[in-house]
Amino acid sequence: MGTGSGLTVGWLIWILFGLSLGMLFSLNALGEDGLAKLNLQVTTGAASGYVDDAGCGTCHVDKFESYQHVGMAQSFKRPAEAKPMERFGEIYYHAPSQRYYQIDKTSIGLVFNRWQQDADGTRFNQFSVDIDWILGSGNRARSYLYQTDWGQLYQLPLGWYSETDTWGMSPGFESDHHPGVQRQVKRQCMFCHNAFPEVQAGSDHAARPHRFPEQLPQGTGCQRCHGPGASHIQTALNGGELSVIRAAITNPAKLPPLRRDSVCFQCHMLPSVSIIGMRRFGQPDYAFRPGQDLSEYLVHMDITEPNRPAEQRFEINHHGYRLWGSKCYQKSAGALGCISCHDPHVKPDSASFRKQVGEVCTDCHAQDQLTLIHGVKKTTDACVSCHMPTRRTQDVIEVTMTDHRIARGPFDHKALVAPVLPHEPNIVDVQALPFGHPPQGAELSLYRVASVVRALAYPDAVNAMKNELIQQQPETLTPYLVLLEGQLKNQQFKEAEKTAEFVRSQGHNDPLVLQQHAVALIGQGKIEPAIALLKQRVEQEETDSAHFNLGLALFRANKPEQAAKHLKRALELQPILAGAHKYLGLIARSNQQHQLAVEHFTRALVIQPDSSDFYRELLVELKTLQQPQSYNRWLQRARRFSANPEPFVSLNFMRESGED
């Protein structure tokens, strides 16, 4: 995706703009392989036809340069490329989880550190990892990711909040027992934070592992809004007619309102972070292109909370959702859209931008009408301040944003930005957002229940989805995968086995289906047939979870050497797989390798420092090794830091050792 060596972008800009516009079209001497001669590589995989955004800057210099200062262009960066703003090296203590955090800047990059401390200040459960990516422009907040050698991305718990210039826990990590360092970043998350990567065709389907290449685009570039640019650039290089050149790229401003707004809403329409809508069954993650109807790619779901009316719900990604719900938007019949106010190529200056937006208001609301309403003549910069107030978001509680729901007010502005506590929504209903052309009837019922099962896996929703699938029997695999995952989360192993058998009888022998079938069998103690399925799975597609589950099945079949082989391979693919360390520790125990068992259980706690299970296994080994000091130290830690300290209250080394 990069420009690499050879003909530089700077040289190309000089050629294109140092000559006349007519000379631009004489570049057809470059021929059909002009892009290659300009060292612009064209993607060929799941998202084909894209080039490095620097190619856009060869002709659209002003827009390209100004766009680099817009938050979208800064949404995903290597640490060395990100705009510096944090105070690295500061220690942040998170009281609920009793853990210390620090992101330090070294000569080779950023390093994330996390640890716990005894009363005497002794550090333990120390975890460190190099930070590979920064997620977020920093206009409001930033998160930090690391990438495994196998290509998986994980979010780290500590975030930077620009509004207060402070460190704090990233959203979802505020509680005492949060995901720690094991929250995986999936394609659906990256969809809105970056340009599409170069990956194999088919690798972005629902059943495929969430892996990313080492080299990724940096930022949500030009082509996420304008579509793949290779054909457009090549047409220009070949000296095509201006109308043909323009037809080879999407200009959102020229689209009908639904498709125009779909460009913005692909990322800025999220009714609820709790229940994220499903992609249309069978749609790959990187399938959407500007110019399409978003509702044909994604079915947005809205929620109902009994004690929180819709107009009071406000989340950090509610720009499009709140604008869409405004009377101004609804009554404009498509005249009002995001780009009515926002030029996405330019980072707005707050004061002048508010005046500019106010002038858009006067397109419908004449100045004399505004004077009549307000009693005095109002300047246009007051429109936004009064009718689109700044509010604190409910999902990212350290942040305030402009509310894009255009409302009358009046508002208590201090109350709107006052600090709030984390909010867990009480969801009583889920409905498709009536944007575009969502599914109807029985098809909609399936999407509704699938969204709930994927997000929350409520047992009633799982059972309802099973009934929907029995009645509808769709041909696509995706909804069955959602049902299988929900059944396994609820330990409905027998039901999951039946589902997997049915899916396979319909010709869906996808590797992930084999794995879910095997997990259902393991849950029922049917170990040997599970091993057979998992061996097929590993032969077809090697993943960390496939190796782990095969290792678990072999362990339960009393085949420790074979189990250890697959558990170690799982750790090679995913080094933070704490469960693999647990079972390797148990295998070491069975081989009387007690010190090795201690190392595995200790490593498991480094990854997941609140696991009562890992504490218990470690204490067993320390007792066996007759290490009372270490035993008592870790026992005190288990009582203080484990998720379930009660079993450790009555323990002590002498009682456990059978001594008086």
Number of C-alpha atoms within 10 A of each C-alpha: 18 15 17 11 9 9 13 13 20 11 10 16 17 11 15 17 14 11 11 10 11 10 14 18 18 14 16 18 12 15 15 13 15 19 19 13 13 17 21 24 19 20 20 13 16 20 24 20 17 25 24 23 22 21 26 20 18 20 18 12 15 12 15 21 14 14 20 18 15 19 19 22 23 25 24 28 23 18 17 13 12 18 11 10 11 17 13 15 16 13 14 17 18 17 11 11 20 15 18 18 24 19 25 17 15 10 5 8 13 21 18 21 19 26 19 21 15 13 7 6 8 9 13 17 19 18 18 16 16 17 22 20 24 25 24 23 23 21 13 19 22 20 21 26 22 22 22 17 15 16 16 19 23 22 23 24 24 27 22 23 23 18 13 11 13 15 23 19 21 21 16 14 20 20 14 15 17 16 16 19 21 17 16 17 17 15 21 15 11 19 18 18 23 23 27 27 23 21 18 13 14 15 18 22 19 22 17 14 19 17 19 21 14 13 10 19 19 24 25 24 24 25 22 21 22 17 21 24 24 23 18 20 22 21 23 22 22 20 19 16 12 11 8 13 18 15 13 19 20 20 16 20 13 10 16 14 15 19 20 25 27 27 25 21 20 22 16 19 20 24 25 22 16 18 21 20 25 20 22 18 18 14 18 20 22 20 14 21 20 24 22 15 21 26 22 15 21 19 27 26 24 23 21 17 14 11 10 11 9 15 11 9 18 22 24 22 19 25 23 24 22 23 22 22 15 16 12 18 18 13 10 11 10 13 12 19 21 20 13 12 16 14 11 18 18 17 16 15 8 10 9 11 16 19 17 17 18 20 19 16 19 15 9 11 12 11 17 13 13 17 13 10 11 10 9 10 13 14 13 19 18 14 21 22 14 16 17 20 23 18 20 22 24 21 23 22 20 25 20 21 19 16 23 22 23 20 18 9 10 9 13 9 13 10 11 15 18 11 15 15 11 16 10 9 17 12 15 9 12 16 18 19 18 13 16 16 13 20 18 11 7 12 13 15 16 21 27 25 25 28 26 25 26 21 16 15 22 17 16 11 20 26 17 18 26 23 13 19 15 10 10 12 13 15 14 12 19 19 26 23 21 21 27 27 19 26 26 20 16 14 16 18 22 16 17 25 22 14 23 25 16 13 21 15 10 11 10 18 15 16 21 22 23 24 25 26 27 31 28 26 22 21 18 14 14 15 20 16 14 25 23 14 20 27 18 16 23 19 10 12 14 17 18 23 20 28 26 26 24 32 29 26 28 23 21 15 15 12 14 21 14 13 25 24 16 22 29 19 19 25 19 15 19 21 17 20 21 23 19 30 27 25 23 26 29 23 22 20 19 12 12 12 14 21 15 18 27 23 18 25 27 23 22 26 25 22 23 24 28 25 20 21 16 24 24 17 19 26 27 18 23 21 18 17 14 13 13 17 11 14 21 18 12 19 22 17 21 26 19 17 21 23 16 14 18 13 11 19 12 9 15 16 20 12 10 13 12 7 7 5
